[in-house]
Amino acid sequence: MNYANINPQIDFPAVARHFGIKANAAMMRFKRLKKKLDAMEASTKSDDLDQNKDDDQEKGQAIEVKTEEEDDSMDEIPPNSE
């Protein structure tokens, strides 16, 4: 989920009263949390892209091996196959 597209309406004074802190402190904590979540999401996306590249490379190698095996099998045609 992309949290950057969400525009939360937070009642910071109510949050501050609940935790016994000032409204500005509640706001700053939220900003810091959001910044860390955004960084984690960006990191996860780049990890996913790296994993997809690795998967694609492995699939490509598997196809090459299969193709080589198929080429080898064509050399072993029995002589009386006609």
mmCIF file as gemmi writes it, N, C-alpha and C atoms, coordinates in Angstrom:
data_model
loop_
_atom_site.group_PDB
_atom_site.id
_atom_site.type_symbol
_atom_site.label_atom_id
_atom_site.label_alt_id
_atom_site.label_comp_id
_atom_site.label_asym_id
_atom_site.label_entity_id
_atom_site.label_seq_id
_atom_site.pdbx_PDB_ins_code
_atom_site.Cartn_x
_atom_site.Cartn_y
_atom_site.Cartn_z
_atom_site.occupancy
_atom_site.B_iso_or_equiv
_atom_site.pdbx_formal_charge
_atom_site.auth_seq_id
_atom_site.auth_asym_id
_atom_site.pdbx_PDB_model_num
ATOM 1 N N . MET Axp A 1 ? 0.851 -1.177 0 1 0 ? 1 A 1
ATOM 2 C CA . MET Axp A 1 ? 0 0 0 1 0 ? 1 A 1
ATOM 3 C C . MET Axp A 1 ? 0.889 1.229 0 1 0 ? 1 A 1
ATOM 4 N N . ASN Axp A 2 ? 0.532 2.171 -0.813 1 0 ? 2 A 1
ATOM 5 C CA . ASN Axp A 2 ? 1.301 3.4 -0.914 1 0 ? 2 A 1
ATOM 6 C C . ASN Axp A 2 ? 0.714 4.432 0.049 1 0 ? 2 A 1
ATOM 7 N N . TYR Axp A 3 ? 1.403 4.654 1.147 1 0 ? 3 A 1
ATOM 8 C CA . TYR Axp A 3 ? 0.903 5.568 2.179 1 0 ? 3 A 1
ATOM 9 C C . TYR Axp A 3 ? 1.049 7.026 1.78 1 0 ? 3 A 1
ATOM 10 N N . ALA Axp A 4 ? 1.829 7.306 0.737 1 0 ? 4 A 1
ATOM 11 C CA . ALA Axp A 4 ? 2.008 8.688 0.304 1 0 ? 4 A 1
ATOM 12 C C . ALA Axp A 4 ? 0.711 9.27 -0.249 1 0 ? 4 A 1
ATOM 13 N N . ASN Axp A 5 ? -0.175 8.419 -0.744 1 0 ? 5 A 1
ATOM 14 C CA . ASN Axp A 5 ? -1.434 8.897 -1.323 1 0 ? 5 A 1
ATOM 15 C C . ASN Axp A 5 ? -2.524 9.09 -0.28 1 0 ? 5 A 1
ATOM 16 N N . ILE Axp A 6 ? -2.269 8.673 0.941 1 0 ? 6 A 1
ATOM 17 C CA . ILE Axp A 6 ? -3.261 8.81 1.999 1 0 ? 6 A 1
ATOM 18 C C . ILE Axp A 6 ? -3.076 10.159 2.681 1 0 ? 6 A 1
ATOM 19 N N . ASN Axp A 7 ? -4.159 10.88 2.862 1 0 ? 7 A 1
ATOM 20 C CA . ASN Axp A 7 ? -4.104 12.172 3.536 1 0 ? 7 A 1
ATOM 21 C C . ASN Axp A 7 ? -4.888 12.037 4.845 1 0 ? 7 A 1
ATOM 22 N N . PRO Axp A 8 ? -4.215 11.615 5.905 1 0 ? 8 A 1
ATOM 23 C CA . PRO Axp A 8 ? -4.934 11.386 7.158 1 0 ? 8 A 1
ATOM 24 C C . PRO Axp A 8 ? -5.349 12.695 7.825 1 0 ? 8 A 1
ATOM 25 N N . GLN Axp A 9 ? -6.5 12.675 8.429 1 0 ? 9 A 1
ATOM 26 C CA . GLN Axp A 9 ? -6.967 13.814 9.22 1 0 ? 9 A 1
ATOM 27 C C . GLN Axp A 9 ? -6.806 13.419 10.687 1 0 ? 9 A 1
ATOM 28 N N . ILE Axp A 10 ? -5.74 13.877 11.292 1 0 ? 10 A 1
ATOM 29 C CA . ILE Axp A 10 ? -5.407 13.488 12.657 1 0 ? 10 A 1
ATOM 30 C C . ILE Axp A 10 ? -5.703 14.636 13.609 1 0 ? 10 A 1
ATOM 31 N N . ASP Axp A 11 ? -6.368 14.337 14.676 1 0 ? 11 A 1
ATOM 32 C CA . ASP Axp A 11 ? -6.652 15.328 15.717 1 0 ? 11 A 1
ATOM 33 C C . ASP Axp A 11 ? -5.473 15.307 16.688 1 0 ? 11 A 1
ATOM 34 N N . PHE Axp A 12 ? -4.438 16.079 16.367 1 0 ? 12 A 1
ATOM 35 C CA . PHE Axp A 12 ? -3.224 16.066 17.169 1 0 ? 12 A 1
ATOM 36 C C . PHE Axp A 12 ? -3.452 16.504 18.611 1 0 ? 12 A 1
ATOM 37 N N . PRO Axp A 13 ? -4.309 17.489 18.888 1 0 ? 13 A 1
ATOM 38 C CA . PRO Axp A 13 ? -4.566 17.818 20.287 1 0 ? 13 A 1
ATOM 39 C C . PRO Axp A 13 ? -5.165 16.636 21.067 1 0 ? 13 A 1
ATOM 40 N N . ALA Axp A 14 ? -6.032 15.856 20.427 1 0 ? 14 A 1
ATOM 41 C CA . ALA Axp A 14 ? -6.614 14.69 21.097 1 0 ? 14 A 1
ATOM 42 C C . ALA Axp A 14 ? -5.553 13.616 21.325 1 0 ? 14 A 1
ATOM 43 N N . VAL Axp A 15 ? -4.69 13.428 20.343 1 0 ? 15 A 1
ATOM 44 C CA . VAL Axp A 15 ? -3.601 12.45 20.484 1 0 ? 15 A 1
ATOM 45 C C . VAL Axp A 15 ? -2.676 12.897 21.612 1 0 ? 15 A 1
ATOM 46 N N . ALA Axp A 16 ? -2.378 14.179 21.645 1 0 ? 16 A 1
ATOM 47 C CA . ALA Axp A 16 ? -1.493 14.713 22.679 1 0 ? 16 A 1
ATOM 48 C C . ALA Axp A 16 ? -2.092 14.523 24.066 1 0 ? 16 A 1
ATOM 49 N N . ARG Axp A 17 ? -3.38 14.78 24.22 1 0 ? 17 A 1
ATOM 50 C CA . ARG Axp A 17 ? -4.027 14.581 25.526 1 0 ? 17 A 1
ATOM 51 C C . ARG Axp A 17 ? -3.963 13.113 25.941 1 0 ? 17 A 1
ATOM 52 N N . HIS Axp A 18 ? -4.176 12.231 24.976 1 0 ? 18 A 1
ATOM 53 C CA . HIS Axp A 18 ? -4.154 10.794 25.279 1 0 ? 18 A 1
ATOM 54 C C . HIS Axp A 18 ? -2.782 10.356 25.803 1 0 ? 18 A 1
ATOM 55 N N . PHE Axp A 19 ? -1.724 10.847 25.174 1 0 ? 19 A 1
ATOM 56 C CA . PHE Axp A 19 ? -0.376 10.429 25.564 1 0 ? 19 A 1
ATOM 57 C C . PHE Axp A 19 ? 0.275 11.358 26.583 1 0 ? 19 A 1
ATOM 58 N N . GLY Axp A 20 ? -0.407 12.436 26.949 1 0 ? 20 A 1
ATOM 59 C CA . GLY Axp A 20 ? 0.139 13.348 27.944 1 0 ? 20 A 1
ATOM 60 C C . GLY Axp A 20 ? 1.307 14.164 27.427 1 0 ? 20 A 1
ATOM 61 N N . ILE Axp A 21 ? 1.264 14.529 26.154 1 0 ? 21 A 1
ATOM 62 C CA . ILE Axp A 21 ? 2.316 15.345 25.544 1 0 ? 21 A 1
ATOM 63 C C . ILE Axp A 21 ? 1.672 16.561 24.886 1 0 ? 21 A 1
ATOM 64 N N . LYS Axp A 22 ? 2.497 17.457 24.346 1 0 ? 22 A 1
ATOM 65 C CA . LYS Axp A 22 ? 1.982 18.647 23.658 1 0 ? 22 A 1
ATOM 66 C C . LYS Axp A 22 ? 1.588 18.272 22.227 1 0 ? 22 A 1
ATOM 67 N N . ALA Axp A 23 ? 0.663 19.037 21.654 1 0 ? 23 A 1
ATOM 68 C CA . ALA Axp A 23 ? 0.181 18.777 20.293 1 0 ? 23 A 1
ATOM 69 C C . ALA Axp A 23 ? 1.324 18.84 19.271 1 0 ? 23 A 1
ATOM 70 N N . ASN Axp A 24 ? 2.236 19.79 19.437 1 0 ? 24 A 1
ATOM 71 C CA . ASN Axp A 24 ? 3.381 19.884 18.515 1 0 ? 24 A 1
ATOM 72 C C . ASN Axp A 24 ? 4.262 18.642 18.604 1 0 ? 24 A 1
ATOM 73 N N . ALA Axp A 25 ? 4.419 18.101 19.803 1 0 ? 25 A 1
ATOM 74 C CA . ALA Axp A 25 ? 5.218 16.885 19.967 1 0 ? 25 A 1
ATOM 75 C C . ALA Axp A 25 ? 4.537 15.703 19.274 1 0 ? 25 A 1
ATOM 76 N N . ALA Axp A 26 ? 3.212 15.611 19.386 1 0 ? 26 A 1
ATOM 77 C CA . ALA Axp A 26 ? 2.471 14.549 18.713 1 0 ? 26 A 1
ATOM 78 C C . ALA Axp A 26 ? 2.624 14.671 17.201 1 0 ? 26 A 1
ATOM 79 N N . MET Axp A 27 ? 2.559 15.888 16.699 1 0 ? 27 A 1
ATOM 80 C CA . MET Axp A 27 ? 2.701 16.127 15.271 1 0 ? 27 A 1
ATOM 81 C C . MET Axp A 27 ? 4.096 15.725 14.789 1 0 ? 27 A 1
ATOM 82 N N . MET Axp A 28 ? 5.118 16.092 15.545 1 0 ? 28 A 1
ATOM 83 C CA . MET Axp A 28 ? 6.489 15.751 15.158 1 0 ? 28 A 1
ATOM 84 C C . MET Axp A 28 ? 6.711 14.246 15.18 1 0 ? 28 A 1
ATOM 85 N N . ARG Axp A 29 ? 6.152 13.56 16.178 1 0 ? 29 A 1
ATOM 86 C CA . ARG Axp A 29 ? 6.279 12.099 16.234 1 0 ? 29 A 1
ATOM 87 C C . ARG Axp A 29 ? 5.642 11.453 15.016 1 0 ? 29 A 1
ATOM 88 N N . PHE Axp A 30 ? 4.479 11.977 14.614 1 0 ? 30 A 1
ATOM 89 C CA . PHE Axp A 30 ? 3.81 11.439 13.439 1 0 ? 30 A 1
ATOM 90 C C . PHE Axp A 30 ? 4.653 11.672 12.186 1 0 ? 30 A 1
ATOM 91 N N . LYS Axp A 31 ? 5.227 12.876 12.045 1 0 ? 31 A 1
ATOM 92 C CA . LYS Axp A 31 ? 6.057 13.172 10.881 1 0 ? 31 A 1
ATOM 93 C C . LYS Axp A 31 ? 7.265 12.254 10.818 1 0 ? 31 A 1
ATOM 94 N N . ARG Axp A 32 ? 7.891 12.01 11.971 1 0 ? 32 A 1
ATOM 95 C CA . ARG Axp A 32 ? 9.054 11.117 12.002 1 0 ? 32 A 1
ATOM 96 C C . ARG Axp A 32 ? 8.66 9.69 11.651 1 0 ? 32 A 1
ATOM 97 N N . LEU Axp A 33 ? 7.534 9.243 12.166 1 0 ? 33 A 1
ATOM 98 C CA . LEU Axp A 33 ? 7.045 7.9 11.86 1 0 ? 33 A 1
ATOM 99 C C . LEU Axp A 33 ? 6.754 7.766 10.367 1 0 ? 33 A 1
ATOM 100 N N . LYS Axp A 34 ? 6.083 8.756 9.802 1 0 ? 34 A 1
ATOM 101 C CA . LYS Axp A 34 ? 5.74 8.723 8.379 1 0 ? 34 A 1
ATOM 102 C C . LYS Axp A 34 ? 7.005 8.7 7.527 1 0 ? 34 A 1
ATOM 103 N N . LYS Axp A 35 ? 8.017 9.468 7.917 1 0 ? 35 A 1
ATOM 104 C CA . LYS Axp A 35 ? 9.271 9.498 7.178 1 0 ? 35 A 1
ATOM 105 C C . LYS Axp A 35 ? 9.935 8.115 7.189 1 0 ? 35 A 1
ATOM 106 N N . LYS Axp A 36 ? 9.933 7.45 8.349 1 0 ? 36 A 1
ATOM 107 C CA . LYS Axp A 36 ? 10.523 6.111 8.441 1 0 ? 36 A 1
ATOM 108 C C . LYS Axp A 36 ? 9.726 5.091 7.63 1 0 ? 36 A 1
ATOM 109 N N . LEU Axp A 37 ? 8.404 5.19 7.674 1 0 ? 37 A 1
ATOM 110 C CA . LEU Axp A 37 ? 7.568 4.27 6.899 1 0 ? 37 A 1
ATOM 111 C C . LEU Axp A 37 ? 7.791 4.453 5.4 1 0 ? 37 A 1
ATOM 112 N N . ASP Axp A 38 ? 7.911 5.695 4.965 1 0 ? 38 A 1
ATOM 113 C CA . ASP Axp A 38 ? 8.171 5.968 3.553 1 0 ? 38 A 1
ATOM 114 C C . ASP Axp A 38 ? 9.525 5.398 3.13 1 0 ? 38 A 1
ATOM 115 N N . ALA Axp A 39 ? 10.533 5.544 3.982 1 0 ? 39 A 1
ATOM 116 C CA . ALA Axp A 39 ? 11.853 5.01 3.672 1 0 ? 39 A 1
ATOM 117 C C . ALA Axp A 39 ? 11.816 3.483 3.61 1 0 ? 39 A 1
ATOM 118 N N . MET Axp A 40 ? 11.083 2.869 4.531 1 0 ? 40 A 1
ATOM 119 C CA . MET Axp A 40 ? 10.969 1.406 4.527 1 0 ? 40 A 1
ATOM 120 C C . MET Axp A 40 ? 10.25 0.932 3.268 1 0 ? 40 A 1
ATOM 121 N N . GLU Axp A 41 ? 9.213 1.645 2.87 1 0 ? 41 A 1
ATOM 122 C CA . GLU Axp A 41 ? 8.46 1.268 1.674 1 0 ? 41 A 1
ATOM 123 C C . GLU Axp A 41 ? 9.339 1.389 0.431 1 0 ? 41 A 1
ATOM 124 N N . ALA Axp A 42 ? 10.126 2.456 0.353 1 0 ? 42 A 1
ATOM 125 C CA . ALA Axp A 42 ? 11.024 2.635 -0.785 1 0 ? 42 A 1
ATOM 126 C C . ALA Axp A 42 ? 12.066 1.531 -0.821 1 0 ? 42 A 1
ATOM 127 N N . SER Axp A 43 ? 12.57 1.161 0.338 1 0 ? 43 A 1
ATOM 128 C CA . SER Axp A 43 ? 13.556 0.087 0.423 1 0 ? 43 A 1
ATOM 129 C C . SER Axp A 43 ? 12.949 -1.24 -0.011 1 0 ? 43 A 1
ATOM 130 N N . THR Axp A 44 ? 11.728 -1.494 0.403 1 0 ? 44 A 1
ATOM 131 C CA . THR Axp A 44 ? 11.048 -2.731 0.024 1 0 ? 44 A 1
ATOM 132 C C . THR Axp A 44 ? 10.823 -2.784 -1.475 1 0 ? 44 A 1
ATOM 133 N N . LYS Axp A 45 ? 10.453 -1.659 -2.069 1 0 ? 45 A 1
ATOM 134 C CA . LYS Axp A 45 ? 10.24 -1.625 -3.514 1 0 ? 45 A 1
ATOM 135 C C . LYS Axp A 45 ? 11.539 -1.917 -4.253 1 0 ? 45 A 1
ATOM 136 N N . SER Axp A 46 ? 12.653 -1.335 -3.809 1 0 ? 46 A 1
ATOM 137 C CA . SER Axp A 46 ? 13.917 -1.581 -4.491 1 0 ? 46 A 1
ATOM 138 C C . SER Axp A 46 ? 14.354 -3.025 -4.293 1 0 ? 46 A 1
ATOM 139 N N . ASP Axp A 47 ? 14.075 -3.61 -3.133 1 0 ? 47 A 1
ATOM 140 C CA . ASP Axp A 47 ? 14.383 -5.019 -2.904 1 0 ? 47 A 1
ATOM 141 C C . ASP Axp A 47 ? 13.556 -5.901 -3.83 1 0 ? 47 A 1
ATOM 142 N N . ASP Axp A 48 ? 12.289 -5.555 -4.025 1 0 ? 48 A 1
ATOM 143 C CA . ASP Axp A 48 ? 11.417 -6.31 -4.921 1 0 ? 48 A 1
ATOM 144 C C . ASP Axp A 48 ? 11.926 -6.236 -6.351 1 0 ? 48 A 1
ATOM 145 N N . LEU Axp A 49 ? 12.37 -5.057 -6.774 1 0 ? 49 A 1
ATOM 146 C CA . LEU Axp A 49 ? 12.896 -4.909 -8.124 1 0 ? 49 A 1
ATOM 147 C C . LEU Axp A 49 ? 14.158 -5.739 -8.298 1 0 ? 49 A 1
ATOM 148 N N . ASP Axp A 50 ? 15.045 -5.733 -7.303 1 0 ? 50 A 1
ATOM 149 C CA . ASP Axp A 50 ? 16.26 -6.53 -7.359 1 0 ? 50 A 1
ATOM 150 C C . ASP Axp A 50 ? 15.923 -8.014 -7.426 1 0 ? 50 A 1
ATOM 151 N N . GLN Axp A 51 ? 14.946 -8.458 -6.642 1 0 ? 51 A 1
ATOM 152 C CA . GLN Axp A 51 ? 14.542 -9.86 -6.631 1 0 ? 51 A 1
ATOM 153 C C . GLN Axp A 51 ? 13.966 -10.256 -7.987 1 0 ? 51 A 1
ATOM 154 N N . ASN Axp A 52 ? 13.167 -9.377 -8.592 1 0 ? 52 A 1
ATOM 155 C CA . ASN Axp A 52 ? 12.597 -9.675 -9.905 1 0 ? 52 A 1
ATOM 156 C C . ASN Axp A 52 ? 13.697 -9.814 -10.951 1 0 ? 52 A 1
ATOM 157 N N . LYS Axp A 53 ? 14.736 -8.983 -10.882 1 0 ? 53 A 1
ATOM 158 C CA . LYS Axp A 53 ? 15.855 -9.091 -11.822 1 0 ? 53 A 1
ATOM 159 C C . LYS Axp A 53 ? 16.565 -10.421 -11.637 1 0 ? 53 A 1
ATOM 160 N N . ASP Axp A 54 ? 16.784 -10.827 -10.384 1 0 ? 54 A 1
ATOM 161 C CA . ASP Axp A 54 ? 17.431 -12.106 -10.106 1 0 ? 54 A 1
ATOM 162 C C . ASP Axp A 54 ? 16.591 -13.259 -10.631 1 0 ? 54 A 1
ATOM 163 N N . ASP Axp A 55 ? 15.282 -13.208 -10.413 1 0 ? 55 A 1
ATOM 164 C CA . ASP Axp A 55 ? 14.381 -14.249 -10.887 1 0 ? 55 A 1
ATOM 165 C C . ASP Axp A 55 ? 14.413 -14.344 -12.404 1 0 ? 55 A 1
ATOM 166 N N . ASP Axp A 56 ? 14.425 -13.204 -13.083 1 0 ? 56 A 1
ATOM 167 C CA . ASP Axp A 56 ? 14.454 -13.186 -14.538 1 0 ? 56 A 1
ATOM 168 C C . ASP Axp A 56 ? 15.761 -13.794 -15.053 1 0 ? 56 A 1
ATOM 169 N N . GLN Axp A 57 ? 16.862 -13.495 -14.384 1 0 ? 57 A 1
ATOM 170 C CA . GLN Axp A 57 ? 18.143 -14.054 -14.802 1 0 ? 57 A 1
ATOM 171 C C . GLN Axp A 57 ? 18.155 -15.564 -14.61 1 0 ? 57 A 1
ATOM 172 N N . GLU Axp A 58 ? 17.617 -16.052 -13.499 1 0 ? 58 A 1
ATOM 173 C CA . GLU Axp A 58 ? 17.567 -17.489 -13.252 1 0 ? 58 A 1
ATOM 174 C C . GLU Axp A 58 ? 16.689 -18.179 -14.289 1 0 ? 58 A 1
ATOM 175 N N . LYS Axp A 59 ? 15.562 -17.574 -14.64 1 0 ? 59 A 1
ATOM 176 C CA . LYS Axp A 59 ? 14.687 -18.151 -15.656 1 0 ? 59 A 1
ATOM 177 C C . LYS Axp A 59 ? 15.409 -18.21 -16.995 1 0 ? 59 A 1
ATOM 178 N N . GLY Axp A 60 ? 16.142 -17.183 -17.315 1 0 ? 60 A 1
ATOM 179 C CA . GLY Axp A 60 ? 16.889 -17.158 -18.571 1 0 ? 60 A 1
ATOM 180 C C . GLY Axp A 60 ? 17.921 -18.263 -18.623 1 0 ? 60 A 1
ATOM 181 N N . GLN Axp A 61 ? 18.61 -18.526 -17.515 1 0 ? 61 A 1
ATOM 182 C CA . GLN Axp A 61 ? 19.596 -19.594 -17.463 1 0 ? 61 A 1
ATOM 183 C C . GLN Axp A 61 ? 18.924 -20.949 -17.593 1 0 ? 61 A 1
ATOM 184 N N . ALA Axp A 62 ? 17.769 -21.104 -16.956 1 0 ? 62 A 1
ATOM 185 C CA . ALA Axp A 62 ? 17.062 -22.375 -17.032 1 0 ? 62 A 1
ATOM 186 C C . ALA Axp A 62 ? 16.618 -22.64 -18.463 1 0 ? 62 A 1
ATOM 187 N N . ILE Axp A 63 ? 16.202 -21.617 -19.186 1 0 ? 63 A 1
ATOM 188 C CA . ILE Axp A 63 ? 15.79 -21.793 -20.573 1 0 ? 63 A 1
ATOM 189 C C . ILE Axp A 63 ? 16.988 -22.168 -21.427 1 0 ? 63 A 1
ATOM 190 N N . GLU Axp A 64 ? 18.129 -21.559 -21.188 1 0 ? 64 A 1
ATOM 191 C CA . GLU Axp A 64 ? 19.321 -21.889 -21.953 1 0 ? 64 A 1
ATOM 192 C C . GLU Axp A 64 ? 19.719 -23.336 -21.732 1 0 ? 64 A 1
ATOM 193 N N . VAL Axp A 65 ? 19.687 -23.804 -20.51 1 0 ? 65 A 1
ATOM 194 C CA . VAL Axp A 65 ? 20.039 -25.186 -20.206 1 0 ? 65 A 1
ATOM 195 C C . VAL Axp A 65 ? 19.08 -26.131 -20.905 1 0 ? 65 A 1
ATOM 196 N N . LYS Axp A 66 ? 17.801 -25.826 -20.856 1 0 ? 66 A 1
ATOM 197 C CA . LYS Axp A 66 ? 16.799 -26.67 -21.488 1 0 ? 66 A 1
ATOM 198 C C . LYS Axp A 66 ? 17.031 -26.703 -22.992 1 0 ? 66 A 1
ATOM 199 N N . THR Axp A 67 ? 17.343 -25.592 -23.588 1 0 ? 67 A 1
ATOM 200 C CA . THR Axp A 67 ? 17.58 -25.531 -25.021 1 0 ? 67 A 1
ATOM 201 C C . THR Axp A 67 ? 18.797 -26.357 -25.386 1 0 ? 67 A 1
ATOM 202 N N . GLU Axp A 68 ? 19.858 -26.294 -24.612 1 0 ? 68 A 1
ATOM 203 C CA . GLU Axp A 68 ? 21.048 -27.089 -24.877 1 0 ? 68 A 1
ATOM 204 C C . GLU Axp A 68 ? 20.738 -28.574 -24.786 1 0 ? 68 A 1
ATOM 205 N N . GLU Axp A 69 ? 19.942 -28.972 -23.8 1 0 ? 69 A 1
ATOM 206 C CA . GLU Axp A 69 ? 19.568 -30.377 -23.653 1 0 ? 69 A 1
ATOM 207 C C . GLU Axp A 69 ? 18.756 -30.825 -24.856 1 0 ? 69 A 1
ATOM 208 N N . GLU Axp A 70 ? 17.876 -29.991 -25.338 1 0 ? 70 A 1
ATOM 209 C CA . GLU Axp A 70 ? 17.07 -30.338 -26.504 1 0 ? 70 A 1
ATOM 210 C C . GLU Axp A 70 ? 17.96 -30.482 -27.733 1 0 ? 70 A 1
ATOM 211 N N . ASP Axp A 71 ? 18.947 -29.603 -27.878 1 0 ? 71 A 1
ATOM 212 C CA . ASP Axp A 71 ? 19.862 -29.685 -29.014 1 0 ? 71 A 1
ATOM 213 C C . ASP Axp A 71 ? 20.668 -30.976 -28.951 1 0 ? 71 A 1
ATOM 214 N N . ASP Axp A 72 ? 21.124 -31.382 -27.772 1 0 ? 72 A 1
ATOM 215 C CA . ASP Axp A 72 ? 21.874 -32.622 -27.611 1 0 ? 72 A 1
ATOM 216 C C . ASP Axp A 72 ? 21.01 -33.821 -27.962 1 0 ? 72 A 1
ATOM 217 N N . SER Axp A 73 ? 19.749 -33.797 -27.58 1 0 ? 73 A 1
ATOM 218 C CA . SER Axp A 73 ? 18.878 -34.932 -27.833 1 0 ? 73 A 1
ATOM 219 C C . SER Axp A 73 ? 18.626 -35.112 -29.332 1 0 ? 73 A 1
ATOM 220 N N . MET Axp A 74 ? 18.719 -34.058 -30.114 1 0 ? 74 A 1
ATOM 221 C CA . MET Axp A 74 ? 18.492 -34.168 -31.547 1 0 ? 74 A 1
ATOM 222 C C . MET Axp A 74 ? 19.641 -34.913 -32.234 1 0 ? 74 A 1
ATOM 223 N N . ASP Axp A 75 ? 20.808 -34.935 -31.604 1 0 ? 75 A 1
ATOM 224 C CA . ASP Axp A 75 ? 21.962 -35.639 -32.195 1 0 ? 75 A 1
ATOM 225 C C . ASP Axp A 75 ? 21.813 -37.151 -32.072 1 0 ? 75 A 1
ATOM 226 N N . GLU Axp A 76 ? 20.947 -37.648 -31.219 1 0 ? 76 A 1
ATOM 227 C CA . GLU Axp A 76 ? 20.836 -39.073 -30.953 1 0 ? 76 A 1
ATOM 228 C C . GLU Axp A 76 ? 19.619 -39.69 -31.655 1 0 ? 76 A 1
ATOM 229 N N . ILE Axp A 77 ? 19.389 -39.363 -32.892 1 0 ? 77 A 1
ATOM 230 C CA . ILE Axp A 77 ? 18.27 -39.925 -33.65 1 0 ? 77 A 1
ATOM 231 C C . ILE Axp A 77 ? 18.663 -41.327 -34.079 1 0 ? 77 A 1
ATOM 232 N N . PRO Axp A 78 ? 17.807 -42.3 -33.824 1 0 ? 78 A 1
ATOM 233 C CA . PRO Axp A 78 ? 18.143 -43.676 -34.244 1 0 ? 78 A 1
ATOM 234 C C . PRO Axp A 78 ? 18.27 -43.77 -35.766 1 0 ? 78 A 1
ATOM 235 N N . PRO Axp A 79 ? 19.165 -44.612 -36.254 1 0 ? 79 A 1
ATOM 236 C CA . PRO Axp A 79 ? 19.393 -44.682 -37.698 1 0 ? 79 A 1
ATOM 237 C C . PRO Axp A 79 ? 18.202 -45.235 -38.491 1 0 ? 79 A 1
ATOM 238 N N . ASN Axp A 80 ? 17.358 -46.075 -37.884 1 0 ? 80 A 1
ATOM 239 C CA . ASN Axp A 80 ? 16.242 -46.669 -38.603 1 0 ? 80 A 1
ATOM 240 C C . ASN Axp A 80 ? 14.934 -45.913 -38.363 1 0 ? 80 A 1
ATOM 241 N N . SER Axp A 81 ? 14.996 -44.623 -38.148 1 0 ? 81 A 1
ATOM 242 C CA . SER Axp A 81 ? 13.796 -43.866 -37.835 1 0 ? 81 A 1
ATOM 243 C C . SER Axp A 81 ? 13.025 -43.467 -39.066 1 0 ? 81 A 1
ATOM 244 N N . GLU Axp A 82 ? 13.545 -43.663 -40.27 1 0 ? 82 A 1
ATOM 245 C CA . GLU Axp A 82 ? 12.857 -43.24 -41.497 1 0 ? 82 A 1
ATOM 246 C C . GLU Axp A 82 ? 11.831 -44.192 -41.931 1 0 ? 82 A 1
